[in-house]
Amino acid sequence: MLRTVIVILIVSWVLEWFKKISESKAEAEGTGCFIVRLPVYFAIVGLAELLMIMGILTYGQLPASIGITLVLGLATLPGIFLALLPMAGAWDVIVELDDITVTRAFVFKTHWKMSQITQCKETRGGIHVYVKGREERAFFMSKRCVGIEKFRKRMEEKRIPIEEI
């Protein structure tokens, strides 16, 4: 189990490194494309939680009951979730000129045009983005995300209002 977690994190960091190389090339070319993604320290927190739970399961003097093993096994789920979130494609907002693509859980993609955005509401935790034809928000970006400042600048350039709530 520990080997699997370490391999997942190493692969995610290598993919993140390749992604940064390609992003820096796109920025150098001046194409105006960027990606809003969760920071890598989410994976580090997830790994710390996984290691702590696995240490308790492995070295703890716990009675061999199915209930304790099941509870501690379920306690690893938030760590796995946090370790996978910063990977490319797990949760991304990709902005390419006028196109916005939101990817969730590697497979769920939604596409919008920048011209469809009606307003943005900035809260204490992040930015809610609303598009034409939908009363509820289209997507949310946390303030902790890498690249959110570029998104905010793009909204100001396109003169899309950002309300503070």
LINRAKA-V583191 format. One record per residue. RES is the residue in one letter. PHI is phi in degrees with one decimal (* if undefined). PSI is psi as a letter, one per 30 degrees, with the letter a starting at -180 (none if undefined). Layout:
RES_PHI_PSI + RES_PHI_PSI
This chain:
M_*_e + L_-64.6_e + R_-62.3_e + T_-62.7_e + V_-63.8_e + I_-64.2_e + V_-64.1_e + I_-60.4_e + L_-68.3_e + I_-64.2_e + V_-63.0_e + S_-65.4_e + W_-68.8_e + V_-66.3_e + L_-62.8_e + E_-63.5_e + W_-64.2_e + F_-62.0_e + K_-65.3_e + K_-64.2_e + I_-62.8_e + S_-68.7_e + E_-66.5_e + S_-66.4_e + K_-66.2_e + A_-65.2_e + E_-68.6_e + A_-66.8_e + E_-76.0_f + G_73.8_h + T_-79.2_f + G_80.2_g + C_-98.7_k + F_-156.1_l + I_-125.7_k + V_-99.8_j + R_-142.3_l + L_-68.9_k + P_-71.0_l + V_-68.4_f + Y_-66.1_f + F_-62.1_e + A_-65.9_e + I_-67.0_e + V_-64.5_e + G_-62.7_e + L_-65.1_e + A_-61.6_e + E_-66.6_e + L_-62.7_e + L_-63.6_e + M_-64.6_e + I_-66.2_e + M_-67.0_e + G_-64.4_e + I_-64.2_e + L_-66.5_e + T_-82.0_e + Y_-104.2_f + G_-72.7_k + Q_-90.6_i + L_-92.3_k + P_-66.2_k + A_-80.3_i + S_-122.8_l + I_-67.6_e + G_-62.6_e + I_-67.4_e + T_-63.2_e + L_-66.3_e + V_-64.2_e + L_-69.1_e + G_-65.3_e + L_-69.3_f + A_-69.6_f + T_-78.6_f + L_-59.7_e + P_-61.9_e + G_-66.4_e + I_-64.5_e + F_-61.4_e + L_-66.1_e + A_-69.6_f + L_-88.1_f + L_-58.0_e + P_-73.3_f + M_-66.5_l + A_-63.4_k + G_97.5_f + A_-70.3_e + W_-155.0_j + D_-134.1_k + V_-119.5_j + I_-102.1_k + V_-111.7_j + E_-125.9_j + L_51.6_c + D_-101.7_f + D_-98.1_k + I_-123.8_k + T_-120.8_k + V_-106.9_k + T_-110.1_k + R_-127.5_k + A_54.7_h + F_68.7_f + V_-123.5_f + F_-85.4_j + K_-120.2_k + T_-127.8_k + H_-120.8_k + W_-138.9_l + K_-99.1_l + M_-61.0_e + S_-71.3_f + Q_-81.0_f + I_-72.1_k + T_-94.5_e + Q_-160.9_l + C_-129.3_k + K_-117.9_k + E_-97.0_k + T_-109.4_a + R_-65.1_f + G_-95.4_f + G_172.9_a + I_-120.1_k + H_-95.1_k + V_-113.3_k + Y_-114.9_k + V_-120.1_l + K_-62.3_k + G_86.6_f + R_-129.6_k + E_-82.5_e + E_-89.4_l + R_-66.3_k + A_-81.4_e + F_-159.3_l + F_-129.0_k + M_-127.2_k + S_-72.7_l + K_-68.9_f + R_-82.1_f + C_-68.8_k + V_-79.0_k + G_99.8_g + I_-70.0_f + E_-66.7_e + K_-64.0_e + F_-64.7_e + R_-62.1_e + K_-62.7_e + R_-63.3_e + M_-64.4_e + E_-66.9_e + E_-63.7_e + K_-83.3_g + R_59.0_h + I_-95.0_k + P_-67.4_k + I_-117.3_j + E_-84.8_k + E_-100.0_k + I_-105.9_none
